[in-house]
Amino acid sequence: MPTVRQLLRHRWETARTLTEFPGLAATIDLLLRRVARPWRTAPLPRYPAFRR
């Protein structure tokens, strides 16, 4: 089961690619660099289709 940090990181990484919203993308990039950088989380390769 994924952790909250894995979900946040995945969603933030996805959101920072939204070129239609440059302010949001910049904010998300800042969150990834300052908040999520020290998190030791594995990527979620199949998100959102989690399988057990």
Secondary structure by P-SEA (a helix, b strand, c coil): cccaaaaaaaaaaaaaaccccaaaaaaaaaaaaccccccccccccccccccc
